[in-house]
Amino acid sequence: MASAELDYTIEIPDQPCWSQSMERGSENSPSQSGKEAGTRQPVVILLGWGGCLDKNLAKYSAIYHKRGCIVIRYTAPWHMVFFSESLGIPSLRALAQKLLELLFDYEIEREPLLFHVFSNAGVMLYRYVLELLQTHRRFCHLRVVGAVFDSGPGDSNLVGALRALSTVLKHWPALLRLLLLVAFALVVVLAHYLLAPLTALFHTHFYDQLQDAGSRWPELYLYSRADDVVLARDVERMVEARLAQRVPVRSVDFVSSAHVSHLRDYPTYYTSLCVDFMHSCVQC
């Protein structure tokens, strides 16, 4: 990904869906679409899991778009998620800022905002969104009304992370895939056991960051004890921590569905949970 670009997809009610490579000052930068939409529903930002394709996120996007929401879909590059973040390099911060700037580009920055975050890759990006909402003058007035977490967050599960990366690389040549998996394992071991005292000085782990986040909007955690990538106990520990922070939290254990597969296995129930949560957030 070029540093000046952000690949995303946006859906606006009653208008066709389109994808754009966003560059500052480009002639195809939108200016009036948000006003034309005039929605009273929240703008929903979907943050995809590692290696997620836009067609995968589109299934979740439909939940909100069908109900009149503007939806922005974005997935961070997998190499940043698995390597840069593991080494404590905050390369996702710039992407989080560009993502929030889209709200101003489309003139929808005054609308209520809902995040739907998938797995650890989505949470890694979301943590920088939280930082920007608290520290960046332009973003501090954005009105976030809620956040949905699907299959995350998880805390330092190397085996689960290797499973996730293996899925991302499943179409790569076997030897190259093996080399990247070994490299990732070495990076994690190096970062967590040798560089941890150093990186902790300037980079808080995303799981710890979310536990202590100052945000107080409602949160919905959708997870499963059958998930072999993000452990259910990590999600449950996060729920307990957020409740202790007096955050309105609800959690649902789907019991048998695999990682980021709850919508696929329980489409009606999953959809109803998301829609009911969205409505409750807007009414608060």
DRENFIZA-203961 format. One record per residue: residue number from 1; residue in three letters; z, y, x of N, C-alpha, C in turn. Coordinates in steps of 0.05 Angstrom, whole numbers, plus 5000, padded with zeros to 4 digits. Example, Ala and Ser with C-alpha at 12.3 -4.5 7.8 and 13.67 -1.06 7.14 Angstrom:
! DRENFIZA-203961
> 1;ALA;5156;4886;5264;5156;4910;5246;5156;4934;5264
> 2;SER;5142;4955;5257;5143;4979;5273;5157;5001;5258
END
This chain:
! DRENFIZA-203961
> 1;MET;5000;4976;5017;5000;5000;5000;5000;5025;5017
> 2;ALA;4982;5043;5012;4982;5068;5027;5006;5085;5018
> 3;SER;5016;5101;5037;5041;5115;5032;5037;5136;5010
> 4;ALA;5012;5146;5006;5007;5167;4987;5001;5157;4959
> 5;GLU;5002;5131;4955;4993;5119;4930;5015;5103;4918
> 6;LEU;5014;5101;4891;5032;5084;4876;5015;5070;4855
> 7;ASP;5012;5043;4857;4997;5028;4838;5015;5021;4814
> 8;TYR;5007;5029;4791;5023;5024;4767;5005;5021;4743
> 9;THR;5016;5013;4721;5002;5011;4696;5018;5026;4675
> 10;ILE;5005;5042;4659;5019;5055;4637;5005;5049;4610
> 11;GLU;5022;5045;4590;5012;5042;4563;5023;5064;4545
> 12;ILE;5005;5077;4531;5013;5098;4513;5005;5090;4485
> 13;PRO;5022;5092;4465;5015;5084;4438;4990;5098;4428
> 14;ASP;4974;5082;4414;4949;5092;4401;4928;5101;4422
> 15;GLN;4932;5094;4447;4912;5099;4467;4909;5074;4484
> 16;PRO;4886;5071;4497;4882;5047;4513;4899;5046;4537
> 17;CYS;4905;5022;4547;4921;5018;4571;4903;5022;4595
> 18;TRP;4913;5035;4616;4897;5038;4641;4915;5037;4665
> 19;SER;4903;5029;4687;4917;5028;4713;4907;5050;4730
> 20;GLN;4924;5060;4748;4915;5081;4766;4928;5078;4793
> 21;SER;4914;5086;4814;4926;5090;4840;4932;5120;4842
> 22;MET;4957;5126;4842;4966;5154;4838;4967;5168;4865
> 23;GLU;4953;5191;4868;4954;5207;4892;4962;5235;4884
> 24;ARG;4979;5247;4900;4987;5275;4894;4962;5293;4895
> 25;GLY;4958;5308;4873;4937;5328;4873;4910;5316;4866
> 26;SER;4908;5290;4859;4882;5279;4853;4872;5289;4826
> 27;GLU;4846;5289;4822;4835;5301;4798;4840;5284;4774
> 28;ASN;4847;5258;4777;4853;5242;4754;4882;5241;4748
> 29;SER;4898;5260;4759;4926;5262;4753;4929;5272;4725
> 30;PRO;4943;5257;4707;4945;5264;4679;4964;5288;4674
> 31;SER;4959;5302;4653;4976;5325;4647;4985;5327;4619
> 32;GLN;4968;5317;4600;4975;5322;4572;4981;5297;4556
> 33;SER;4978;5273;4569;4980;5248;4553;5008;5245;4540
> 34;GLY;5029;5252;4555;5056;5249;4544;5060;5265;4519
> 35;LYS;5050;5290;4518;5054;5307;4495;5038;5295;4471
> 36;GLU;5015;5284;4477;4998;5274;4455;5012;5250;4443
> 37;ALA;5026;5234;4459;5039;5210;4448;5061;5218;4428
> 38;GLY;5077;5238;4436;5097;5249;4418;5117;5228;4407
> 39;THR;5123;5208;4423;5140;5186;4414;5169;5194;4413
> 40;ARG;5184;5183;4393;5212;5187;4392;5227;5163;4405
> 41;GLN;5212;5142;4411;5223;5119;4424;5226;5125;4454
> 42;PRO;5243;5110;4467;5246;5115;4496;5221;5108;4512
> 43;VAL;5218;5121;4534;5199;5112;4554;5211;5089;4568
> 44;VAL;5197;5067;4571;5208;5043;4583;5194;5038;4610
> 45;ILE;5210;5035;4631;5199;5028;4657;5206;5000;4664
> 46;LEU;5186;4983;4668;5190;4955;4676;5187;4953;4706
> 47;LEU;5207;4942;4719;5207;4938;4748;5205;4908;4753
> 48;GLY;5182;4899;4763;5176;4870;4765;5190;4855;4787
> 49;TRP;5190;4829;4784;5202;4812;4805;5183;4808;4828
> 50;GLY;5193;4797;4850;5177;4794;4874;5151;4778;4870
> 51;GLY;5128;4790;4876;5103;4776;4873;5092;4776;4845
> 52;CYS;5106;4791;4827;5097;4791;4799;5070;4805;4796
> 53;LEU;5053;4793;4779;5027;4805;4772;5030;4823;4748
> 54;ASP;5013;4842;4745;5014;4860;4722;5010;4845;4696
> 55;LYS;4994;4824;4697;4989;4809;4672;5015;4795;4663
> 56;ASN;5033;4789;4682;5058;4777;4675;5076;4798;4661
> 57;LEU;5077;4821;4673;5094;4843;4662;5083;4852;4635
> 58;ALA;5057;4849;4630;5045;4858;4605;5057;4844;4581
> 59;LYS;5066;4820;4585;5078;4805;4562;5104;4818;4554
> 60;TYR;5119;4829;4573;5144;4843;4567;5138;4871;4557
> 61;SER;5117;4883;4568;5109;4910;4559;5103;4910;4529
> 62;ALA;5091;4888;4519;5083;4887;4491;5107;4890;4472
> 63;ILE;5130;4880;4481;5154;4882;4464;5160;4911;4457
> 64;TYR;5157;4929;4476;5163;4957;4471;5139;4973;4461
> 65;HIS;5116;4967;4472;5092;4982;4464;5086;4979;4435
> 66;LYS;5090;4955;4425;5085;4950;4396;5104;4966;4378
> 67;ARG;5125;4975;4390;5145;4990;4374;5145;5020;4380
> 68;GLY;5122;5029;4391;5117;5057;4395;5126;5069;4421
> 69;CYS;5134;5053;4440;5143;5064;4466;5120;5068;4485
> 70;ILE;5123;5088;4501;5107;5091;4526;5119;5072;4546
> 71;VAL;5103;5056;4559;5113;5036;4579;5099;5040;4605
> 72;ILE;5115;5041;4627;5105;5042;4654;5113;5016;4668
> 73;ARG;5093;5002;4679;5098;4977;4693;5093;4981;4723
> 74;TYR;5112;4970;4739;5109;4973;4768;5124;4950;4782
> 75;THR;5111;4939;4803;5124;4918;4819;5122;4927;4848
> 76;ALA;5144;4927;4862;5145;4935;4890;5131;4914;4907
> 77;PRO;5118;4922;4929;5104;4903;4947;5124;4882;4958
> 78;TRP;5116;4857;4957;5134;4836;4964;5144;4837;4993
> 79;HIS;5127;4848;5011;5136;4849;5039;5159;4869;5043
> 80;MET;5159;4890;5027;5181;4909;5028;5207;4896;5017
> 81;VAL;5204;4882;4996;5227;4869;4982;5240;4848;5001
> 82;PHE;5223;4831;5012;5235;4808;5027;5241;4815;5056
> 83;PHE;5227;4834;5068;5231;4839;5096;5245;4866;5101
> 84;SER;5233;4888;5091;5245;4914;5097;5273;4916;5086
> 85;GLU;5278;4909;5061;5304;4911;5049;5324;4892;5063
> 86;SER;5315;4869;5071;5333;4850;5084;5343;4861;5110
> 87;LEU;5327;4878;5123;5335;4890;5149;5349;4917;5145
> 88;GLY;5354;4924;5120;5368;4949;5114;5350;4974;5117
> 89;ILE;5323;4970;5116;5304;4992;5118;5299;5002;5089
> 90;PRO;5306;5026;5082;5304;5035;5054;5276;5045;5047
> 91;SER;5256;5028;5052;5228;5036;5047;5222;5039;5018
> 92;LEU;5238;5027;5000;5233;5028;4972;5241;5055;4960
> 93;ARG;5256;5071;4975;5266;5096;4964;5242;5115;4957
> 94;ALA;5223;5116;4974;5199;5133;4969;5184;5124;4945
> 95;LEU;5182;5098;4940;5169;5087;4917;5184;5094;4891
> 96;ALA;5210;5093;4893;5227;5100;4870;5222;5129;4862
> 97;GLN;5220;5147;4882;5216;5175;4877;5188;5179;4864
> 98;LYS;5168;5166;4874;5141;5169;4862;5141;5159;4834
> 99;LEU;5156;5138;4828;5158;5127;4801;5170;5147;4782
> 100;LEU;5191;5160;4790;5204;5180;4773;5186;5205;4770
> 101;GLU;5171;5211;4790;5153;5234;4788;5131;5230;4767
> 102;LEU;5125;5204;4761;5105;5199;4740;5114;5211;4713
> 103;LEU;5140;5212;4708;5150;5223;4683;5142;5252;4680
> 104;PHE;5142;5267;4702;5134;5295;4702;5103;5298;4701
> 105;ASP;5089;5279;4714;5060;5280;4714;5050;5277;4685
> 106;TYR;5063;5259;4670;5054;5254;4642;5069;5272;4622
> 107;GLU;5086;5290;4632;5102;5308;4616;5118;5293;4594
> 108;ILE;5131;5272;4603;5149;5257;4586;5177;5256;4597
> 109;GLU;5183;5275;4614;5209;5274;4627;5232;5281;4608
> 110;ARG;5226;5292;4585;5248;5298;4566;5254;5275;4546
> 111;GLU;5238;5254;4548;5242;5232;4530;5265;5214;4540
> 112;PRO;5279;5200;4522;5299;5180;4532;5286;5159;4548
> 113;LEU;5300;5149;4567;5289;5131;4587;5304;5104;4588
> 114;LEU;5289;5082;4586;5301;5056;4587;5289;5040;4610
> 115;PHE;5305;5027;4626;5295;5010;4648;5297;4980;4640
> 116;HIS;5277;4964;4647;5278;4935;4643;5272;4924;4671
> 117;VAL;5292;4912;4683;5292;4905;4712;5292;4875;4715
> 118;PHE;5274;4865;4732;5271;4836;4736;5279;4827;4764
> 119;SER;5297;4808;4765;5305;4794;4789;5315;4814;4810
> 120;ASN;5319;4804;4834;5329;4822;4855;5309;4842;4864
> 121;ALA;5284;4836;4863;5263;4855;4872;5264;4880;4854
> 122;GLY;5267;4876;4828;5269;4899;4810;5295;4914;4815
> 123;VAL;5317;4900;4820;5343;4913;4825;5342;4929;4851
> 124;MET;5329;4919;4872;5327;4934;4897;5314;4961;4893
> 125;LEU;5294;4962;4876;5281;4987;4870;5298;5005;4852
> 126;TYR;5311;4992;4832;5328;5006;4813;5351;5020;4827
> 127;ARG;5362;5008;4848;5384;5020;4862;5377;5048;4874
> 128;TYR;5352;5051;4882;5343;5077;4892;5338;5097;4870
> 129;VAL;5330;5086;4847;5327;5103;4823;5354;5115;4817
> 130;LEU;5375;5099;4817;5402;5108;4812;5410;5130;4832
> 131;GLU;5404;5126;4857;5411;5145;4878;5397;5172;4872
> 132;LEU;5372;5171;4865;5356;5195;4861;5366;5210;4836
> 133;LEU;5374;5195;4816;5384;5208;4791;5410;5223;4797
> 134;GLN;5424;5215;4817;5450;5228;4823;5447;5250;4845
> 135;THR;5426;5248;4862;5425;5266;4885;5401;5285;4886
> 136;HIS;5380;5279;4871;5356;5295;4872;5356;5315;4849
> 137;ARG;5353;5340;4856;5355;5361;4836;5335;5358;4813
> 138;ARG;5311;5349;4819;5290;5347;4799;5296;5325;4778
> 139;PHE;5311;5304;4787;5314;5281;4770;5341;5280;4756
> 140;CYS;5359;5297;4763;5387;5295;4753;5389;5300;4723
> 141;HIS;5368;5312;4711;5369;5318;4683;5354;5297;4666
> 142;LEU;5343;5277;4679;5330;5255;4663;5352;5241;4647
> 143;ARG;5344;5233;4623;5364;5221;4604;5359;5191;4602
> 144;VAL;5373;5176;4619;5372;5147;4617;5391;5137;4595
> 145;VAL;5381;5120;4578;5397;5111;4555;5406;5082;4558
> 146;GLY;5394;5067;4576;5402;5039;4579;5385;5024;4600
> 147;ALA;5395;5000;4608;5381;4984;4627;5384;4954;4620
> 148;VAL;5362;4940;4621;5362;4911;4616;5357;4897;4643
> 149;PHE;5373;4877;4649;5370;4862;4674;5363;4833;4667
> 150;ASP;5339;4824;4675;5329;4797;4670;5331;4782;4696
> 151;SER;5347;4760;4696;5349;4742;4719;5359;4756;4745
> 152;GLY;5379;4773;4742;5390;4787;4765;5413;4805;4756
> 153;PRO;5426;4816;4775;5422;4813;4804;5437;4790;4816
> 154;GLY;5427;4781;4839;5440;4760;4854;5450;4770;4881
> 155;ASP;5470;4756;4892;5483;4766;4917;5479;4746;4940
> 156;SER;5461;4754;4958;5458;4740;4984;5456;4709;4981
> 157;ASN;5437;4701;4966;5431;4672;4963;5406;4665;4978
> 158;LEU;5409;4656;5003;5386;4652;5020;5367;4630;5009
> 159;VAL;5379;4608;4999;5362;4587;4988;5346;4597;4964
> 160;GLY;5359;4612;4946;5344;4623;4924;5322;4643;4932
> 161;ALA;5328;4659;4952;5308;4678;4962;5285;4664;4975
> 162;LEU;5290;4642;4989;5268;4626;5000;5251;4613;4978
> 163;ARG;5264;4605;4957;5249;4594;4934;5231;4616;4922
> 164;ALA;5242;4639;4919;5226;4661;4908;5203;4669;4926
> 165;LEU;5208;4671;4952;5186;4678;4970;5165;4656;4971
> 166;SER;5174;4631;4970;5155;4609;4970;5136;4610;4946
> 167;THR;5147;4619;4923;5131;4622;4899;5110;4644;4903
> 168;VAL;5119;4666;4915;5101;4689;4920;5078;4680;4938
> 169;LEU;5084;4662;4957;5064;4654;4977;5050;4628;4970
> 170;LYS;5052;4619;4946;5043;4592;4939;5013;4588;4943
> 171;HIS;4997;4609;4943;4968;4606;4947;4960;4612;4976
> 172;TRP;4979;4617;4993;4973;4622;5021;4969;4595;5035
> 173;PRO;4955;4595;5058;4952;4570;5074;4980;4559;5082
> 174;ALA;4982;4533;5082;5009;4520;5085;5022;4529;5111
> 175;LEU;5008;4530;5133;5020;4537;5159;5030;4566;5159
> 176;LEU;5014;4584;5148;5022;4612;5147;5046;4616;5128
> 177;ARG;5045;4601;5106;5068;4603;5088;5094;4593;5102
> 178;LEU;5092;4572;5116;5115;4561;5131;5126;4581;5151
> 179;LEU;5107;4594;5166;5115;4613;5186;5129;4637;5174
> 180;LEU;5119;4646;5151;5132;4669;5138;5159;4662;5127
> 181;LEU;5162;4638;5117;5188;4629;5106;5208;4627;5129
> 182;VAL;5200;4617;5151;5218;4615;5174;5225;4643;5185
> 183;ALA;5205;4660;5186;5210;4688;5194;5230;4702;5176
> 184;PHE;5226;4698;5150;5244;4710;5131;5273;4700;5134
> 185;ALA;5276;4674;5137;5302;4662;5141;5316;4674;5166
> 186;LEU;5300;4677;5188;5311;4688;5212;5319;4718;5208
> 187;VAL;5303;4732;5193;5309;4760;5187;5335;4763;5172
> 188;VAL;5339;4745;5152;5363;4746;5136;5387;4739;5153
> 189;VAL;5385;4719;5169;5408;4711;5186;5414;4733;5205
> 190;LEU;5393;4745;5217;5397;4767;5236;5411;4791;5222
> 191;ALA;5401;4798;5198;5412;4821;5185;5440;4817;5175
> 192;HIS;5446;4793;5165;5472;4789;5153;5494;4781;5172
> 193;TYR;5487;4769;5195;5507;4759;5212;5509;4774;5239
> 194;LEU;5487;4786;5247;5487;4800;5273;5486;4830;5270
> 195;LEU;5470;4840;5251;5466;4869;5247;5483;4880;5225
> 196;ALA;5497;4863;5210;5512;4872;5187;5531;4896;5193
> 197;PRO;5547;4895;5214;5565;4918;5220;5549;4944;5224
> 198;LEU;5525;4942;5236;5509;4966;5241;5496;4976;5216
> 199;THR;5483;4958;5201;5468;4967;5177;5487;4976;5155
> 200;ALA;5512;4966;5155;5531;4974;5135;5538;5004;5137
> 201;LEU;5534;5015;5161;5540;5043;5165;5522;5062;5150
> 202;PHE;5497;5053;5145;5477;5071;5133;5463;5058;5109
> 203;HIS;5469;5033;5103;5454;5020;5081;5472;5000;5066
> 204;THR;5480;5007;5042;5497;4990;5026;5479;4968;5012
> 205;HIS;5489;4944;5012;5474;4922;4999;5470;4929;4969
> 206;PHE;5446;4923;4959;5440;4931;4932;5459;4919;4911
> 207;TYR;5469;4895;4916;5488;4883;4897;5514;4899;4896
> 208;ASP;5524;4906;4919;5548;4922;4920;5544;4950;4909
> 209;GLN;5520;4961;4914;5513;4988;4903;5514;4988;4873
> 210;LEU;5503;4967;4861;5502;4966;4832;5530;4962;4820
> 211;GLN;5546;4945;4833;5573;4941;4823;5589;4967;4820
> 212;ASP;5585;4985;4839;5601;5009;4840;5585;5033;4830
> 213;ALA;5562;5029;4818;5545;5051;4809;5559;5069;4790
> 214;GLY;5554;5095;4792;5566;5115;4774;5554;5117;4747
> 215;SER;5532;5103;4742;5519;5104;4716;5537;5092;4694
> 216;ARG;5535;5104;4670;5552;5095;4648;5536;5088;4623
> 217;TRP;5509;5087;4625;5494;5079;4602;5496;5049;4597
> 218;PRO;5491;5039;4573;5494;5011;4567;5476;4993;4584
> 219;GLU;5485;4969;4589;5470;4949;4605;5470;4922;4590
> 220;LEU;5447;4909;4591;5443;4883;4579;5434;4863;4601
> 221;TYR;5449;4842;4605;5443;4822;4626;5433;4796;4612
> 222;LEU;5408;4788;4619;5396;4764;4608;5393;4744;4632
> 223;TYR;5406;4722;4631;5406;4704;4653;5408;4675;4644
> 224;SER;5410;4656;4663;5412;4628;4655;5426;4612;4677
> 225;ARG;5443;4594;4669;5457;4577;4688;5438;4557;4701
> 226;ALA;5413;4555;4690;5393;4537;4702;5376;4551;4723
> 227;ASP;5380;4576;4727;5365;4592;4747;5372;4583;4775
> 228;ASP;5352;4574;4790;5358;4565;4818;5350;4586;4839
> 229;VAL;5344;4610;4830;5338;4632;4848;5361;4652;4849
> 230;VAL;5369;4661;4826;5393;4678;4823;5415;4663;4809
> 231;LEU;5437;4660;4822;5459;4643;4811;5472;4657;4787
> 232;ALA;5478;4642;4766;5491;4653;4742;5518;4666;4749
> 233;ARG;5532;4654;4768;5558;4666;4775;5556;4693;4787
> 234;ASP;5534;4699;4800;5530;4726;4811;5526;4746;4789
> 235;VAL;5510;4739;4769;5506;4756;4746;5532;4761;4731
> 236;GLU;5547;4739;4727;5572;4741;4712;5592;4758;4728
> 237;ARG;5592;4756;4754;5610;4773;4770;5602;4803;4767
> 238;MET;5576;4808;4766;5567;4835;4762;5575;4846;4735
> 239;VAL;5573;4829;4714;5581;4837;4687;5611;4844;4687
> 240;GLU;5627;4828;4700;5656;4834;4701;5661;4861;4716
> 241;ALA;5647;4865;4737;5650;4890;4753;5642;4914;4736
> 242;ARG;5621;4912;4721;5611;4935;4706;5630;4940;4682
> 243;LEU;5640;4919;4670;5660;4922;4649;5685;4936;4659
> 244;ALA;5693;4929;4683;5716;4942;4695;5711;4972;4700
> 245;GLN;5686;4979;4703;5678;5007;4706;5675;5021;4679
> 246;ARG;5682;5007;4658;5681;5018;4630;5652;5023;4621
> 247;VAL;5634;5007;4631;5606;5009;4623;5602;4991;4599
> 248;PRO;5588;5000;4577;5582;4982;4555;5563;4960;4564
> 249;VAL;5572;4936;4564;5556;4914;4575;5555;4891;4555
> 250;ARG;5531;4879;4553;5528;4854;4538;5512;4835;4556
> 251;SER;5520;4809;4555;5506;4789;4571;5500;4765;4554
> 252;VAL;5477;4753;4560;5468;4729;4545;5459;4708;4565
> 253;ASP;5471;4684;4563;5464;4661;4580;5445;4644;4564
> 254;PHE;5420;4642;4574;5400;4625;4560;5403;4595;4566
> 255;VAL;5421;4589;4584;5429;4561;4591;5408;4545;4605
> 256;SER;5384;4542;4593;5365;4522;4604;5340;4534;4615
> 257;SER;5335;4559;4612;5309;4571;4621;5311;4577;4651
> 258;ALA;5288;4575;4664;5286;4580;4693;5285;4610;4699
> 259;HIS;5284;4616;4724;5283;4644;4734;5260;4659;4720
> 260;VAL;5266;4683;4710;5247;4700;4695;5230;4685;4676
> 261;SER;5241;4665;4662;5226;4649;4643;5239;4650;4615
> 262;HIS;5258;4668;4611;5272;4668;4585;5254;4676;4562
> 263;LEU;5236;4695;4567;5217;4703;4546;5198;4680;4539
> 264;ARG;5189;4666;4559;5171;4644;4555;5184;4622;4539
> 265;ASP;5209;4616;4544;5223;4593;4531;5235;4601;4504
> 266;TYR;5243;4626;4502;5256;4635;4477;5244;4662;4468
> 267;PRO;5218;4662;4461;5205;4688;4456;5217;4704;4433
> 268;THR;5224;4691;4411;5234;4706;4388;5262;4717;4394
> 269;TYR;5279;4701;4406;5306;4709;4412;5307;4731;4433
> 270;TYR;5291;4727;4454;5289;4747;4476;5280;4774;4465
> 271;THR;5259;4773;4449;5248;4798;4439;5268;4812;4421
> 272;SER;5282;4797;4404;5301;4810;4386;5324;4822;4402
> 273;LEU;5333;4809;4424;5354;4821;4441;5345;4847;4453
> 274;CYS;5321;4848;4463;5311;4872;4476;5307;4895;4455
> 275;VAL;5296;4888;4432;5291;4909;4412;5317;4920;4401
> 276;ASP;5336;4902;4395;5362;4911;4384;5376;4928;4405
> 277;PHE;5375;4920;4430;5388;4936;4451;5375;4963;4453
> 278;MET;5349;4964;4453;5334;4990;4455;5343;5008;4432
> 279;HIS;5343;4998;4408;5351;5014;4385;5379;5024;4387
> 280;SER;5397;5007;4396;5425;5015;4398;5429;5037;4420
> 281;CYS;5413;5035;4441;5415;5055;4462;5405;5082;4453
> 282;VAL;5384;5083;4438;5372;5108;4428;5391;5121;4408
> 283;GLN;5406;5105;4393;5424;5116;4373;5450;5126;4384
> 284;CYS;5456;5118;4409;5482;5126;4420;5483;5156;4425
END
